[in-house]
Amino acid sequence: MSDSTRKARHRRRGTALALGAPLALTAAGALAYGTDLGLFGSDAQRTASAATTAPAWATATADGFASVNALGQNGTYGGRDGKTVTVKSAADLEKYATSADPYVIVVAAAINIDPVGKEIKVQSNKTIVGSGTAGQIVGGGFFLGSGVHNVIIRNLTIRDTYQGTWNDKDHDYDGIQMDGAHHVWIDHNDIRHMADGLIDSRKDTSYLTVSWNKLSQDNKAFGIGWTDNVTANITVHHNWIRETEQRNPSTDNVAHAHLYNNYLEDVAGTDITSSYGNYSRGKTNMLLENSYFQGINNPVVRDSTATLVQRGNVFSGTTGKNESGGSGASWDPKSYYSYTLDKAADVPSLLKSGAGPRSSIGTTTATTTSAAATTLTVAKDGSGQYKTVQAAVDAVPANNSSRVVISVKPGTYREVVKVPANKPHVTIQGAGSSRKDTVIVYNNAAGTKKPDGSTYGTPGSATVSVLSDDSQLRNLTVTNDFDEAAHQDIAGQAVALLTQADRIFLDGIIVNGDQDTLEMETAAADKLGRVYIANSYITGNVDFIFGRATAVVDKSVITLKKRWNGTSAGYVTAPSTAANRKGILINKSTVNGDVSAASFYLGRNWHPGGSTTVDPQTTVRNTTLSAAIKSTPWSDMGGFSWKDDRFAEYKNTGAGSGAASSDRPQLTDAQAAGQEVADWLGDWTPTAS
C-alpha cells in the first residue's frame, strides 16, 4: 500500500527569541555540500579536541542564525570540545546524548528505539552525527528542552514512528522536537514517516538553522511556533520537502524567518496532496528567496498580520494562493550572517543530489572491523552500471563472503528478480527518498503459463525471490499486479515477495498484492528460516502473509484490501509452521484498511498437502486492530481445526480487539514473556547493511 492511507487538515502556531550580533562563518558552507573525507571505524572513544587531527565534520560549525553570537552562546559547534564516541545501541546513544558533558556522538548503525515514539532528551553541547549513511534512528527521535543549546544533529536517517493514522492526534512522535532550545543546527538528515511532525520548533526556540535535509512521507513536515512571543530567529535553507501535506514549514510568530533555496515538491500521482507550502503566520516577518515550488497547492501563504517578502522564487505547476506583503520592518539577513544564494532554477537538481545523509560525513580514516560493501548501481535510463535489477544480481559473484549492495535508482522496473541461494549477503536498496520511488513489479500468478506450457505455481509467481541467507531489501516497493478479475480462468495466487532462506531483513519496504502477497519459507523443511520485517507495509486480502518461516512483522502497517469483485472477506496470515518452531509474530503493528467491518480473520492454519506434522502458529500482540477484524479472529483450513494449532493474541487494542474467550485465546503475561521478538530471532540481531 502507499505510505499514507488517510488525509486531513491540521494547522498549528509559530515560535520566538531575542537577537544578537553577527558571527563570521566557518568552513561549514563547504561542508554542507558533503565535501568531508574519510571513514569512521571502531567503537573506542577518542579525543577530538585538536582541530589539526580531527576530521573536518567533527569541528564544523553552523551557518545561518545558528552561527550568531547571542544568548551567551557564540555560534553552534556542538560537542567538538569533548570526546568522540561511536554508538550502535539505543542505550549508548541515550547515555551520551543525555550526559552533561560535551560529546561528538557518531551513530554507526540503525538503532531501533523502544518503545516506539520515544524521544531521547538531548542535553547541551552535543554533536550527533551519522557515520556515512549507516546512522539511523528507527521508531523514535530527539527532544531538546528549554535552555538546551549548542546542539548539532547531522547526517542521520530518522524514520518510522507512523502508527497507521494519517493526521494522528494521539501519538506525538516527532523526528526532532525543540521546546525553548537555542543554537541548534539540523543538517543533512533524512527525516520521514513519523506519527506527528518531522521537525517541531516550539516555544521560542531560536538561533536555529535547518539545512540540506530531506523531509518526506508525512502529514506535517516542519512546524514552527506554539507561542505568542515574537522573538525567534530561524534560517531554513536547501531542504527538499516532498510528499508532505502541511507545515512546509508553517512559521508562526517568528521575528526573523529566512527561507532560501528550498525545494518543495508535490509528487504527481501519489496519495499525498499538499495543503499549502511556505506559510507566514501570526506576526512572522519572513524573507523567502530563490526557492523552487513544484506542483504545490497554495505555495506561499501569509496571515494578514504577518509580513512576507519574496525574491527570485520559481513556481512550476502550482495552484492557489501565492502571497506576499505586510507592514513589518524590512531586514537584511546579511546584517546577521553571510550567505550565498544558488540560482532558483538549479535548486531541484542541486537538492536531489546533495540533500540528506552523505557517505563522507561522520567518518574518519580509521580502519574498520569488516570489509567495505561493494555497491552496484541500477538505473533504467542507463546512468548506472546495470539497467535491470536482475542484471546486477547476476553480477554478484557466487559464494560471495561480504556484503554487496545493489542500489536501485528511482523508477518502475517491470521484471522478475531472483537472488539465488549461492549469493548470500545481498542488499537490494532503493536509492530514492521514498520507498515508493523504486518499484519492482510483475504480474505472474500460480496459473500463469511458462513458455514451455507448464504453470509457475505459487512460489514461482513471485516478483522478487530471495533464496540466499543474510540478504536484505530496503526502501523500495515490491508488487505483484496480476489482474485477478480479468483471469478468473486460472489459479490466482500471486506472490509479490518470496523469501526462502535464513536471516532475511526487510526494512522500510512496501509489499503489494492480493492473494498470497508475502510468502516466507525455509530452504528445506528441516532448516531454519528467520525473517524480520520492520517499518514496512504489507497489503493483501487472502492468506497474504504465509509460509513456514519463523517471521516477525514488527512496527509495520498491514493493510486489508477488497477482493477482485469488490467484496470484503479475507485472512491475514496462513502459517504452516513446523512443529517445535516459531511461526508468525505480528508485534507493535497496525492492521487496517478500507474494507467492511468484521470481514477479515487474523489467520487460518495451513497444513500443506494435508500434513499432520506441521503445527501452524500466529501470535498477534501489542497491535492496533481495526473494526475490520472479526470478533472470532481465527479460522479452520483444509479440515484442520485452528484450536489444535497455535493461535493467540496479547494486549491488542482498537475496535477489532476483544476479550479472552474459547474463540479468542489470549496469552498470559508469563506466556507472553516467552513470545517476544528476541524469542523468534534467537542469536540473530538484524542490522541494516
C-alpha positions in Angstrom: 0.0 0.0 0.0 1.0 3.6 -0.1 2.8 5.2 2.8 -0.4 7.1 3.7 -3.9 5.9 4.0 -5.9 8.9 5.1 -5.5 12.7 4.9 -6.8 15.6 6.9 -6.1 19.2 7.5 -4.3 20.3 10.7 -2.6 23.6 11.4 -0.7 25.0 14.4 1.0 28.1 15.5 4.7 29.5 15.5 8.0 30.5 17.6 10.4 33.2 19.1 13.6 34.6 21.0 16.0 37.5 21.0 18.5 38.8 18.5 22.3 39.0 18.8 25.4 40.1 16.9 26.6 38.6 13.6 29.3 35.8 13.7 31.7 35.1 11.0 31.1 31.9 9.1 33.5 28.9 9.2 34.0 26.2 6.6 30.5 24.9 7.3 29.3 26.2 3.9 31.6 23.9 2.0 30.8 21.1 4.4 27.1 21.4 3.7 27.8 20.2 0.2 29.3 17.0 1.6 33.0 17.5 1.0 34.2 15.8 4.1 36.5 12.9 3.6 37.3 9.6 5.4 35.8 6.6 7.1 35.0 6.2 10.8 35.7 2.8 12.4 35.9 1.3 15.9 33.7 1.7 18.9 36.5 3.1 21.0 36.3 6.6 22.4 38.9 9.1 21.3 39.6 12.8 21.9 38.6 15.1 19.0 39.6 18.4 20.6 42.6 19.2 18.4 41.5 20.8 15.1 44.6 19.7 13.4 43.8 16.0 13.8 40.1 15.8 14.0 38.1 15.3 10.7 36.5 18.4 9.3 33.0 17.3 10.1 33.9 16.9 13.8 34.8 20.6 14.1 32.2 22.0 11.7 30.1 24.9 12.9 26.7 26.1 11.7 25.7 28.8 9.3 22.6 31.0 9.3 21.1 32.1 12.6 22.7 29.2 14.4 26.0 30.9 13.8 25.0 34.2 15.5 26.6 35.2 18.9 23.6 35.6 21.2 22.1 34.5 24.5 25.6 33.8 25.8 26.3 31.3 23.1 28.8 32.2 20.3 27.7 30.2 17.4 26.8 26.5 17.2 29.6 23.9 17.3 28.1 21.1 19.2 30.4 18.7 21.1 33.6 19.5 19.3 35.4 20.2 22.7 34.5 16.8 24.1 35.3 13.3 23.3 34.2 11.4 20.2 32.3 8.2 20.8 30.7 5.7 18.5 27.4 4.2 19.3 25.4 1.3 17.9 22.7 0.8 20.5 19.9 2.9 21.9 21.3 2.5 25.4 24.7 4.0 24.4 23.1 6.8 22.3 20.9 7.8 25.2 23.8 7.6 27.7 25.9 10.1 25.8 23.1 12.3 24.5 21.7 12.9 27.9 25.1 13.5 29.6 26.0 16.9 31.0 29.4 16.6 29.2 30.2 17.6 25.6 30.3 14.7 23.1 30.6 14.1 19.4 28.3 11.0 19.1 28.8 9.0 15.9 25.8 6.8 15.2 27.2 3.8 13.2 24.2 1.6 12.9 20.4 1.5 12.5 19.3 1.9 16.1 15.8 0.8 17.0 14.1 2.9 19.7 11.9 1.1 22.2 9.2 2.0 23.0 8.2 3.4 19.6 7.9 7.1 19.7 10.4 7.7 22.5 12.3 11.0 22.0 15.8 10.9 23.5 16.3 14.1 25.7 19.4 15.6 24.2 21.4 17.9 26.5 23.6 20.9 25.6 27.0 20.8 23.7 26.3 17.7 21.6 27.0 16.7 18.0 25.0 13.7 17.0 26.2 12.6 13.5 25.6 9.5 11.4 28.6 7.5 10.2 28.3 7.8 6.5 24.8 6.6 5.5 24.7 3.9 8.3 23.4 6.1 11.1 19.7 5.6 11.5 17.2 6.3 14.3 14.3 3.9 13.7 11.0 4.3 15.6 12.0 7.3 17.7 13.5 10.8 17.7 15.1 13.6 19.7 13.8 16.2 22.2 15.6 19.4 23.1 14.0 21.1 26.1 14.1 24.6 27.5 17.6 26.1 27.7 19.3 23.3 25.8 21.8 24.9 23.4 24.7 24.3 21.1 23.4 21.1 19.5 24.2 19.7 16.1 22.1 16.8 14.6 23.6 15.8 11.2 23.7 13.1 8.6 21.1 10.8 10.2 18.1 9.0 8.8 15.3 9.4 11.4 12.2 7.4 10.5 9.2 5.3 11.0 7.1 6.1 14.1 4.0 6.2 11.9 1.1 4.4 13.6 -1.3 4.0 10.6 -3.3 7.2 11.1 -2.6 10.0 8.6 -3.4 13.0 10.7 -2.5 11.4 14.0 -3.6 13.3 17.1 -2.9 10.6 19.6 0.8 9.9 19.0 3.1 12.9 19.4 6.1 11.1 17.9 8.3 13.7 16.2 11.6 13.3 14.5 13.1 16.3 16.3 11.2 18.4 18.7 12.6 21.6 20.3 10.8 23.4 23.1 12.7 26.6 24.1 16.1 25.5 22.8 18.6 27.8 21.1 21.6 27.5 18.8 20.7 24.3 17.1 21.9 23.1 13.6 19.9 20.3 11.9 21.8 19.4 8.7 21.9 16.7 6.0 19.3 14.4 7.6 16.6 12.3 6.0 13.5 12.5 8.3 10.4 10.7 7.2 7.3 8.7 8.0 6.7 9.8 11.6 3.4 9.8 13.5 3.4 13.6 14.1 5.8 16.2 12.8 9.2 15.6 11.2 10.6 18.7 12.9 8.8 20.8 15.5 10.4 24.1 16.6 8.3 25.3 19.5 8.0 27.6 22.5 10.5 30.3 21.5 13.2 28.0 20.1 15.7 30.4 18.4 19.0 30.7 16.6 18.1 27.6 14.6 19.4 26.6 11.2 17.8 23.7 9.3 19.7 22.9 6.1 20.2 20.3 3.4 17.6 17.9 4.8 15.2 15.6 3.1 11.7 15.8 4.7 9.1 13.5 3.3 6.3 10.9 3.7 4.5 12.7 6.4 1.4 14.8 7.1 3.3 17.5 8.9 6.8 18.4 7.7 8.1 21.3 9.9 6.0 23.3 12.4 7.4 26.5 14.0 5.5 28.3 16.8 3.4 27.3 19.8 4.0 30.8 21.4 2.6 34.3 21.4 6.1 35.8 21.7 7.8 37.2 18.6 11.4 36.7 19.4 12.7 33.7 17.4 15.3 33.8 14.6 15.4 30.9 12.2 17.2 30.0 8.9 15.8 27.3 6.7 17.8 26.6 3.5 18.5 23.9 1.0 15.9 21.5 2.2 14.0 19.1 -0.1 10.4 18.8 1.2 8.3 16.3 -0.7 5.2 14.1 -0.2 4.1 16.1 2.8 0.7 17.8 3.3 1.2 20.7 5.6 3.7 22.7 7.7 6.2 23.0 4.8 7.1 24.9 7.0 4.3 26.8 8.9 6.1 29.6 10.6 4.2 31.4 13.4 5.3 34.4 15.4 9.0 34.4 14.3 10.8 37.7 14.5 13.1 36.8 11.5 12.5 33.8 9.3 14.9 33.5 6.4 13.9 30.8 3.9 16.0 30.3 0.8 17.0 27.7 -1.8 14.4 25.2 -0.6 12.7 22.7 -3.0 9.0 22.0 -2.3 7.7 19.1 -4.4 4.2 17.7 -4.5 4.8 14.5 -6.4 2.1 13.8 -9.0 0.1 10.5 -8.8 0.6 9.9 -5.1 -1.9 9.7 -2.3 -0.4 12.8 -0.6 -1.6 16.2 -1.7 -0.1 19.4 -0.4 -2.4 21.7 1.6 0.0 24.6 1.4 3.7 25.4 1.0 5.6 28.1 3.0 3.2 29.8 5.4 4.0 33.1 7.3 1.7 33.1 10.3 0.8 35.4 13.2 3.3 38.2 13.3 6.1 36.4 11.5 8.5 38.5 9.4 9.6 36.2 6.6 12.1 36.7 3.7 11.7 33.9 1.1 14.4 33.8 -1.6 15.3 31.7 -4.6 13.2 28.6 -3.7 11.5 26.3 -6.2 7.9 25.2 -5.8 6.8 22.2 -7.9 3.1 21.2 -8.1 2.3 22.8 -4.7 -1.2 23.9 -3.8 -1.2 27.4 -2.2 2.6 27.6 -2.5 3.1 30.8 -0.4 0.6 31.9 2.2 0.6 34.7 4.8 -1.8 35.8 7.5 -3.0 39.4 7.4 -0.9 40.1 10.5 2.3 38.6 9.0 5.0 40.0 6.7 6.3 38.1 3.7 8.8 39.3 1.2 9.5 37.2 -1.9 12.6 37.4 -4.2 13.6 35.2 -7.1 11.4 32.2 -6.5 10.2 29.7 -9.2 6.7 28.3 -9.4 6.1 25.3 -11.7 2.6 23.7 -11.9 1.4 25.4 -8.7 -2.2 26.5 -8.0 -3.9 28.6 -5.4 -2.5 31.3 -3.1 0.9 32.9 -3.8 1.1 35.8 -1.5 3.4 38.5 -0.2 3.2 41.8 1.6 2.7 43.1 5.1 3.7 46.0 7.3 6.7 44.6 9.1 10.0 46.3 9.1 12.4 45.3 6.3 15.5 43.4 7.3 18.6 42.0 5.7 20.0 38.6 6.8 23.5 39.7 5.9 23.4 42.1 8.9 23.5 38.9 11.0 25.4 36.3 8.9 26.9 35.8 5.4 25.2 33.6 2.9 25.3 32.9 -0.9 22.2 32.2 -3.0 22.1 29.5 -5.6 20.0 30.1 -8.7 16.4 29.0 -8.1 16.4 27.1 -11.4 19.3 25.0 -10.1 17.7 24.1 -6.8 15.8 20.8 -7.8 18.9 19.1 -9.2 21.1 20.5 -6.5 19.0 19.1 -3.7 18.2 15.8 -5.4 21.9 15.1 -5.5 23.0 17.0 -2.3 20.3 16.8 0.4 20.2 14.1 3.0 22.9 12.0 4.6 26.3 12.0 2.9 28.7 9.0 2.8 31.6 11.2 3.7 30.2 12.8 6.8 30.7 11.2 10.2 33.7 9.1 9.1 37.5 9.1 9.6 40.3 7.2 8.1 40.4 4.7 10.9 40.4 1.0 10.0 37.0 -0.7 10.1 36.5 -4.1 11.5 34.8 -5.5 8.5 35.3 -5.3 4.8 33.6 -2.4 3.0 30.5 -3.4 1.0 30.6 -3.5 -2.8 27.9 -1.3 -4.4 26.4 -2.0 -7.8 24.1 0.7 -9.3 20.9 0.1 -11.3 19.2 2.7 -13.4 16.6 2.3 -16.1 18.0 5.3 -18.0 21.5 3.7 -18.3 23.1 6.1 -15.8 24.0 3.2 -13.6 26.1 0.1 -14.1 23.1 -2.0 -15.0 19.6 -1.3 -16.4 17.8 -4.1 -14.6 17.9 -5.4 -11.1 18.4 -9.0 -12.2 21.5 -8.0 -14.2 23.0 -6.6 -11.1 22.1 -9.7 -9.1 23.7 -11.8 -11.9 26.9 -9.8 -11.5 27.3 -10.8 -7.8 30.0 -13.5 -7.6 28.8 -16.9 -6.4 29.5 -17.7 -2.8 30.5 -14.1 -2.0 31.6 -13.7 1.6 31.0 -9.9 2.0 28.1 -7.6 1.6 27.0 -6.5 -1.9 24.6 -3.5 -2.0 22.5 -3.2 -5.2 21.5 0.4 -5.2 18.4 0.9 -7.5 17.7 4.4 -8.7 14.1 5.6 -8.7 11.8 4.1 -11.4 9.5 1.3 -12.1 11.3 -1.9 -13.0 8.9 -4.4 -14.6 10.9 -7.6 -14.2 11.2 -10.8 -12.2 14.1 -10.8 -9.8 15.7 -13.9 -8.2 18.6 -13.8 -5.7 19.9 -17.5 -5.8 20.9 -19.4 -2.8 24.6 -19.3 -3.7 24.7 -15.5 -3.5 24.4 -14.5 0.2 24.9 -11.1 1.8 23.0 -9.2 -0.9 21.1 -6.0 -0.1 18.7 -4.6 -2.7 18.1 -1.0 -1.8 16.0 1.8 -3.4 18.1 4.9 -3.9 15.1 7.3 -3.7 14.0 9.4 -0.8 10.8 7.4 -0.5 10.2 3.6 -0.6 7.6 4.4 -3.3 10.3 5.8 -5.6 11.8 2.5 -6.6 9.2 -0.2 -7.7 9.9 -3.7 -8.8 6.7 -5.2 -10.3 5.5 -8.1 -12.3 2.2 -10.0 -12.9 2.7 -13.7 -12.8 0.2 -15.9 -11.0 0.2 -19.5 -10.0 -1.8 -20.4 -13.0 0.2 -18.3 -15.5 1.8 -20.4 -18.2 5.5 -20.6 -18.7 7.0 -20.6 -22.2 7.1 -24.4 -22.0 3.4 -24.7 -21.3 3.7 -25.5 -17.6 2.5 -23.1 -14.9 4.5 -21.1 -12.4 2.8 -22.4 -9.3 2.6 -20.2 -6.2 6.3 -19.7 -5.2 7.2 -19.4 -8.9 4.8 -16.5 -9.3 6.9 -14.2 -7.1 8.0 -10.9 -8.5 11.1 -11.0 -6.2 12.5 -14.2 -4.7 15.3 -14.1 -2.1 16.8 -17.5 -1.7 20.1 -16.6 -0.1 21.0 -16.2 3.6 21.8 -12.9 5.2 20.1 -10.8 2.4 18.1 -7.6 2.7 15.6 -5.5 1.0 15.3 -1.8 1.9 13.5 1.4 0.9 11.6 0.1 -2.1 8.3 -1.4 -3.2 7.7 -4.9 -4.5 4.4 -5.5 -6.2 2.5 -8.3 -8.0 -0.1 -6.6 -10.1 -1.8 -9.7 -11.5 -5.3 -8.8 -12.7 -7.4 -11.4 -10.9 -10.7 -10.0 -12.3 -9.5 -10.5 -15.9 -8.1 -14.0 -15.3 -10.7 -16.0 -13.3 -9.9 -18.9 -15.5 -6.5 -19.6 -13.8 -5.2 -20.1 -10.3 -4.9 -16.5 -8.9 -2.4 -16.9 -6.1 0.2 -14.2 -7.0 3.2 -13.7 -4.8 4.9 -10.3 -4.7 7.9 -11.3 -2.5 9.2 -14.8 -1.6 11.8 -15.5 1.0 13.3 -19.0 1.3 16.4 -18.5 3.4 17.6 -17.6 6.9 18.3 -14.1 8.4 16.4 -12.1 5.9 15.8 -8.4 6.8 13.1 -6.5 5.1 13.4 -2.9 6.2 11.2 0.0 5.3 9.6 -1.6 2.3 6.1 -1.9 0.7 4.9 -5.3 -0.4 1.7 -5.1 -2.5 -0.6 -7.8 -3.8 -3.9 -9.6 -3.3 -3.8 -13.3 -2.5 -0.5 -14.7 -1.2 1.3 -11.3 -1.2 4.2 -12.3 1.1 5.4 -15.9 1.2 8.1 -16.7 3.7 9.5 -20.3 3.6 12.7 -22.1 4.6 15.3 -23.6 2.3 14.1 -27.1 3.3 11.6 -28.5 5.8 14.3 -29.2 8.3 16.0 -25.9 8.1 15.5 -22.6 10.0 14.4 -19.6 8.0 14.1 -16.4 10.0 12.7 -13.2 8.5 12.5 -9.8 10.2 10.1 -7.2 8.7 10.3 -3.8 10.2 8.7 -0.4 9.5 7.0 -1.7 6.4 3.7 -2.0 4.7 2.1 -5.3 3.6 -1.1 -5.2 1.5 -3.5 -8.1 0.5 -6.7 -9.9 1.1 -6.3 -13.7 1.3 -3.5 -15.5 3.2 -1.3 -12.7 2.3 1.3 -13.3 5.0 2.0 -17.0 4.9 4.5 -19.9 5.0 6.6 -22.0 7.3 9.3 -19.4 8.1 10.0 -18.0 11.6 8.9 -14.5 10.8 8.4 -11.2 12.7 6.3 -8.4 11.4 7.4 -5.5 13.7 6.2 -1.9 13.8 4.5 -2.2 10.5 1.2 -1.5 8.8 -0.8 -4.4 7.4 -3.5 -3.1 5.0 -6.6 -5.1 4.2 -7.7 -4.9 0.7 -11.0 -5.8 -1.0 -11.3 -8.8 -3.3 -11.3 -8.5 -7.1 -15.1 -8.3 -7.2 -15.3 -5.6 -4.5 -16.3 -7.8 -1.6 -14.6 -7.7 1.8 -13.5 -11.1 3.1 -10.1 -12.5 3.8 -7.4 -13.8 6.0 -4.2 -12.0 7.1 -2.0 -15.0 7.9 -1.7 -18.6 6.9 1.2 -20.2 8.8 2.4 -23.7 8.0 5.0 -23.8 10.8 7.0 -26.9 11.5 6.4 -28.5 14.9 8.7 -27.1 17.6 9.5 -24.0 15.6 8.2 -20.4 15.9 5.7 -19.3 13.3 4.5 -15.7 12.5 4.7 -13.0 15.1 3.0 -9.6 14.5 4.2 -7.1 17.0 3.5 -3.5 17.7 1.9 -3.0 14.3 -1.4 -1.8 12.9 -4.0 -3.8 10.9 -6.5 -1.6 9.0 -7.9 -1.0 5.5 -10.9 0.2 3.5 -13.0 -2.9 3.9 -16.2 -3.8 5.7 -16.4 -4.2 9.5 -15.9 -7.8 10.8 -14.9 -9.1 7.4 -11.3 -10.4 8.0 -9.8 -13.1 10.0 -6.3 -12.7 11.6 -5.4 -16.1 10.2 -6.1 -19.7 9.5 -4.0 -22.9 9.8 -2.4 -24.1 6.7 -1.4 -27.8 6.6 0.2 -28.2 3.2 -1.0 -31.3 1.4 -2.9 -32.3 4.5 0.3 -32.7 6.5 -0.3 -33.8 10.1 3.3 -33.0 11.2 3.1 -29.2 11.0 1.9 -27.0 13.9 0.9 -23.6 12.5 1.5 -20.6 14.7 0.5 -17.0 14.6 0.7 -14.6 17.6 -0.6 -11.0 17.3 0.5 -8.8 20.2 0.5 -5.2 21.2 -1.1 -4.3 17.9 -3.9 -2.0 16.9 -6.7 -3.9 15.1 -9.4 -2.0 13.2 -13.1 -2.9 13.1 -12.4 -5.0 10.0 -11.2 -7.9 12.2 -13.8 -10.4 13.2 -14.7 -11.0 16.9 -13.7 -14.7 16.3 -10.5 -13.9 14.5 -9.2 -17.4 13.7 -10.5 -19.9 11.2 -10.1 -23.6 10.2 -8.4 -24.6 6.9 -8.4 -27.8 5.0 -10.3 -29.8 7.6 -7.9 -28.9 10.4 -9.2 -27.1 13.5 -7.3 -24.0 14.3 -7.8 -24.8 18.0 -5.4 -27.8 17.6 -2.7 -25.4 16.5 -1.1 -22.3 18.0 -3.0 -19.1 17.6 -3.1 -16.3 20.2 -3.2 -12.6 21.0 -1.8 -10.4 23.7 -2.8 -6.9 24.7 -4.1 -5.8 21.3 -6.1 -2.6 21.0 -8.5 -0.9 18.7 -12.1 -1.6 17.6 -11.2 -5.1 16.3 -9.6 -6.3 19.6 -11.5 -8.4 22.1 -11.5 -10.1 25.4 -10.3 -13.6 26.0 -12.7 -16.5 25.2 -12.5 -20.0 23.9 -12.7 -18.5 20.4 -10.2 -15.8 21.1 -7.2 -17.1 23.1 -5.1 -14.5 25.0 -1.6 -15.1 26.3 -1.0 -14.7 30.0 1.8 -12.3 31.0 4.0 -15.3 31.7 3.3 -16.8 28.3 3.8 -13.5 26.6 7.3 -13.2 28.1 8.3 -16.2 26.0 6.8 -14.8 22.8 8.9 -11.7 22.3 10.8 -10.7 19.1 14.0 -11.9 20.6 12.5 -15.4 21.1 11.7 -15.5 17.4 15.1 -14.3 16.2 17.3 -16.2 18.7 21.0 -15.5 18.2 20.4 -13.1 15.2 20.2 -9.3 15.6 19.1 -7.8 12.3 21.3 -4.9 11.3 20.8 -2.8 8.2 23.7 -3.1 5.9 
